[in-house]
Amino acid sequence: MLLSACSQAQKKSNSKNTKKEGRTITFERSVSFLSTQGDTLSTVEVAIADEDIERNQGLMDVRDLPKSKGMLFIFENNEPRSFWMANTPLPLDIIFVNNNYEIVRIHHNTQPFSEKSFASEKPAKYVIETNAGYCIAHDIQEGMKVHL
């Protein structure tokens, strides 16, 4: 199993004190969640993590994730995966998607800074992270599909 994490703090100095700033990410692509009939339920703009360094860093130290934004992790192979929340200050929904674009597992409202492992339990080639509560708010469920 591959363990990925959602780290790299940046500090910004000013004349009065040093304030810890979160990392910023660039949203490059859209991901749509589809109903069982194929209708679009919702769409998020995502940052892409398709290289090892990006996948390992994930959303670590990102302190502000705007509504309807997230991160798409792309892997070469469809296999069981495991993520954790170490150094991730935001609660997230973690959505595992197989090579047929089917949602195989959703972990809702994951705890920030947790070292608990969140496993796909089934093979996954893609992982989407959104703000916690996104899946419930948009009625996104396991077995549905995504459009990348």
C-alpha positions in Angstrom: 0.0 0.0 0.0 1.1 3.5 -0.8 0.9 6.0 2.0 0.5 9.6 0.9 0.0 12.7 3.0 -1.8 15.8 2.5 4.0 19.6 4.4 6.0 22.4 4.0 5.3 25.4 6.2 6.2 28.8 5.0 6.8 31.7 7.3 6.2 35.4 6.6 7.9 38.0 8.6 6.7 41.5 9.4 8.0 44.2 11.6 5.9 43.1 14.7 6.1 39.3 14.7 6.5 36.1 12.6 3.2 34.6 11.5 3.0 31.1 10.1 1.4 31.2 6.7 -0.2 28.3 4.9 0.9 26.9 1.6 -1.0 28.0 -1.5 -1.9 25.8 -4.4 -3.0 26.4 -8.0 -6.3 25.0 -9.3 -5.7 23.7 -12.8 -8.5 21.4 -13.7 -12.2 20.5 -13.1 -13.6 17.2 -11.7 -17.3 16.5 -11.9 -19.2 14.1 -9.8 -22.0 12.2 -11.7 -25.2 10.7 -10.5 -26.0 7.1 -11.3 -28.0 8.5 -14.3 -24.8 10.3 -15.5 -26.0 13.8 -14.6 -23.5 16.2 -13.1 -24.2 16.7 -9.3 -21.3 19.1 -8.7 -17.9 20.2 -10.0 -14.7 21.1 -8.1 -11.7 22.9 -9.4 -8.6 20.9 -8.4 -4.9 21.2 -8.0 -3.1 18.2 -9.7 -0.7 15.9 -7.8 0.6 13.5 -10.4 4.3 13.2 -9.4 5.7 11.6 -6.2 6.7 14.9 -4.6 3.3 16.5 -5.2 1.4 13.4 -4.1 3.5 13.2 -0.9 2.9 16.9 -0.1 -0.8 16.9 -1.0 -2.7 19.4 1.0 -0.2 19.5 3.9 0.0 23.0 5.4 -2.8 24.3 3.2 -4.8 26.4 5.7 -7.5 27.7 3.4 -9.3 25.6 0.8 -12.0 27.6 -0.9 -15.5 26.1 -1.3 -15.7 23.8 -4.4 -11.9 23.4 -4.6 -9.8 20.4 -3.9 -6.9 18.2 -5.1 -6.7 15.4 -7.6 -4.1 12.7 -7.0 -3.2 10.7 -10.2 -1.3 7.4 -9.9 0.1 5.2 -12.7 -1.6 2.0 -11.4 -5.0 1.0 -10.1 -4.2 -0.6 -6.7 -5.2 -0.3 -3.0 -4.2 3.1 -1.5 -3.9 4.6 1.9 -3.8 8.3 2.9 -3.3 10.1 6.1 -3.7 13.6 7.5 -0.4 14.3 9.2 0.5 18.0 8.8 -2.9 18.7 7.2 -4.8 21.4 9.1 -8.1 21.1 7.4 -10.8 18.4 7.8 -11.3 16.7 4.4 -13.4 14.2 2.5 -11.1 11.7 0.8 -12.6 10.1 -2.3 -11.0 7.0 -3.8 -11.7 6.4 -7.5 -10.8 3.4 -9.7 -9.5 3.2 -13.3 -13.2 3.0 -14.5 -13.8 6.4 -12.8 -16.1 4.8 -10.2 -16.0 6.0 -6.5 -14.9 2.9 -4.5 -14.5 4.5 -1.1 -15.2 7.8 0.7 -13.8 8.8 4.0 -15.9 11.7 5.4 -14.7 14.5 7.6 -11.2 13.2 8.3 -9.5 14.6 11.4 -6.8 17.2 10.8 -3.2 16.2 11.9 -4.3 12.6 12.4 -1.8 9.8 11.7 -4.7 7.3 11.2 -4.6 5.6 7.8 -7.5 6.0 5.5 -7.6 3.1 3.1 -9.3 2.7 -0.2 -10.0 -1.0 0.6 -10.3 -1.6 -3.2 -8.0 -0.6 -6.0 -7.9 3.1 -6.9 -6.0 5.1 -9.5 -7.3 8.5 -8.5 -7.9 10.2 -5.1 -9.9 13.4 -4.7 -9.7 15.5 -1.6 -12.3 18.2 -0.9 -13.4 20.2 2.2 -15.1 18.0 4.8 -18.8 17.8 4.3 -18.6 18.3 0.5 -19.8 14.7 -0.3 -22.7 14.9 2.1 -23.7 18.3 0.9 -23.8 17.2 -2.8 -25.1 13.6 -2.1 -21.9 12.0 -3.5 -21.8 8.3 -2.7 -19.7 5.2 -3.3 -20.6 3.6 -6.6 -21.1 6.9 -8.4 -18.7 8.0 -11.2 -16.5 11.1 -11.8 -15.5 12.9 -14.9 -11.9 14.1 -15.0 
